[in-house]
Amino acid sequence: MSRDYDAIVLDVDGTLLNDDSALPPRTQEALQAAQGAGVVVMVATGRSDKTTAPVVREAGIEAPCVVYNGGGIYDAWQRRMLEQRHVPGRAVERLVAHARERGILPVVSRLEGHYAPTPRTSHQRRALSAYRVRMGLEALPTREIHRITLITAGHSGVGALLVEVRQVLDTPAHLTYFSMKELPYLRDSPLHAVDVQPRCRGKAEAVRFLRERYGIPADRVVAVGDANNDIEMLEAAGLGVAMGNASEDALAAADRQIGDNNSDAVSQLIDELFLAP
């Protein structure tokens, strides 16, 4: 069978999973059929290795996945990191100190888990539930950190927080930003956040990995996502596809739009691009 693409990279939350954080059976069937036809399927997510692994194994996705928004490549079946990068310790210390001064909630992430000081508001407590955080630590770890997340309601939108973080940083880093209300379980949250990852290509690391590991060039890759942290991979892939529930910036970066994550849009896309005779 002749086809235009040989690989597909999928975001997890808001793309592969529906608003109940469930993998639709039809999507799982399509993923398995695509792999059976020789298509390389990858996941690229802002999640950690530990929270990504159950999704990958349930979906039966064989290839390694991009985690921490490009900060690492993880093999969910062998349960080991193939690549990992860290935010320099000095940068973590500067950001944590700044967060405390400005009333911003910092969350630092490393392989064994996430750490944060005691949240001050109910909205902060709800936001931290997504991270499975070890809370109440005043002395946060600053070494071997894959990501530091800064969460606040005290800025005039995520753009202001992003500018402030850039001013504090004294080292190259990859920044992603989002409103907490983009998450299905936090629709009423006033919080927004900036993720600081090590210097990398973001989720476009998946496109680079596909070329190096499988010999698949970028123009033969399809990328599917819904949020601002998907923009790099949408732009790097031969075909960037935005979900119907995507942010305005993600939509602008994509080549086409499909239905939302509560529909069969992903499975239909896979059928169209990889399985149709």
Phi, psi and omega in degrees: 000130178273135178215163183271342186226151182241354182209154175225134178245127186238133166294163181263286186286126181085000180227286180290323181258150176276186184292346174267012182058032179249148176269114181299136180305321181296324178293316178301317179297318181294320178298316180295319179296320180296314178298321177297335179269007177093007179279136174274122180251130178231156171249140174228119190216161172275353180294165174281172177299320185291322181274344177277323187306314180299325179293314181297317182289323177296320181285343182073026181282122189275327186285155173300162184236153174274128179237169180052040177054038179101355181288345180200160172243127188235135173263107185288340182273322176270354178055052178211150177280128176272326176220144172207144179235157181231147172287130180306139183304321180297321179293320178298315180299316180297317182291319179296316179297318179295319180300317180297320180294326187261003180073024177267142180271117178264140173234121178254140186238131173221178191304321185275356177153187181247148183227143179205154171290172180297126179294150184261340184230165178295325179295321178295319179298318179294320180297321182289341180297336180285342186259352185050057191274146167272101189267167174086011180268114178280328177261091183283144175297147182232001181247149181055044181266127178275334182197146167237128181252130179248120187243133182205159168241002189266013178241157181277069180094165184293334179299319179295320178295320180297316178299318181295318180296318179299325180290328182281324183296139176239022181212150178300141180204164175256122184251136170232156186216151181195159172267137180299336181289352174289340179277134187305324183271004180229036186300333182259012184284137176271002187275152170223164190214155171236129174262130176250113178249166175300160178302124181195186179267013185068211180292349174293351171302332178297320180294318176297317181295320179298323179290315185286319184276318188248355181071024181264117180288161184302324184287355177253015183248138172253133176239137183230129180199181185223350190234174182297330179283001175263353189300316183301318182284328176298322181282330184280333184283159176297326176225115177261125185240125179259140175288161178295338178265015185289157174291163180299320181292321178294319178300319181293331182277343187273160176272333179206165181236142175238190181291178183278177187285355176262008179248186175267025187299319182293314180296323178294322178297315179298316178302314183295313189274331189238339189243345181292138180292000000 
